[in-house]
Amino acid sequence: MEKHFLIELDYFDPEIQEAFLYDEKLDQIIAELKTTNRVVSISISEEQAVMWIVMKASSESDLEFVLDSLKLPEVSSYDFYLLDYHVSINTYESYSLN
């Protein structure tokens, strides 16, 4: 059964001011994530250089295998959390993700 996970990815040193380097790294990460065909959504804080990714996987070990196999440039760390529910703000409906 497929599960949904939220991954918090600290992907770049926010102290680096060269915008072209930042944009290049961001583009590389997004391109690499697309290759998995498991990404549901991506949210990004450019100021903090943090990316929140909702990704599908069959288990935690499957998710870790996928994340560890990605060629992510200079990633400092990631954490992940199992998601249980989704609530639609527009309709106030909720449903189980797993």
N, C-alpha and C positions, 0 to 999 in steps of 0.2 A: 504494500500500500504506500502510495506516495505521500510524503509529509512536506509541510512548508516550514522553512527556517528563515529567521531574520539574521543576517550576517552584518556585523559592524566591522568595517574594514578601515583601519587607519593607514592611508595609502601614500602619504607624502609629507615631508617636513614643511609645515606651514611657515617656517621662518624664511624659506627660500623665496626670493622676490621675483625671479625671472619668470615672467608669465608664460613665455613660450615653453619652458621646461615643464611647468605645471600642466599646461594644456596638453602637451605631448604625452606625459605620463597618464593623464586622465583618459585620453583617447586610446592609449595602449590597453589600459585596464578594461575599459568598456568593450573594446574589440575582443579581448581575451574572454571576457564573461559571455559574450554573444556565442562563442564557439561551443559552450556547454549545452545550449538549448534547454536550460533549466531555469533561467532567470524569469521571474514574474514581474519584478519592478526594481528600479534603482532610484534612490534619493541621495542627493549629494550636498554636503556643506563645503563649499570651496574655501571659506574662511578657516575652518577647522581641519580641512583635508580629511574628512571622514565620509565614508560612503555606507549607506544602509541598503542592503540587497535582500530581497525576498527571493528565495530559491527553493526549488523542489528537489527532494532526494528521498530515497527509500529508507534511509537510516542515518544516524549521526556519523557512523563510520564511512558510509557512502559519500556523505557531504564532505567530510574531512579529506577523503581520497580525491574528490573533484577539486577542492580548494588547493590542496597541496600539489596537484598536478598542473595548476595554472602557472603560466610564466608572468607573474606579477612583478613589476619593477620596484625594488626597494620598499616593499611592504613592511611596515614595522610590526603590525599585529592584526589579528582578527579574533573576534568572539562570535559565537552564534547561539541562537535561542530557538527552541521549538515554538511555533505559533499554533494556537488552538482554535481561535475564532477570528472571524472577520465581521465587522459591523459596517454597514453602509450608512454613511452620514445622510444621504439623500432620502433613503426610505426607512431608516432605523431598523432594518432587518439584519439579523445576525445569522451566521451559519458556521458550522464546524469546517475547519480546513483539513482535518485529518480523519 
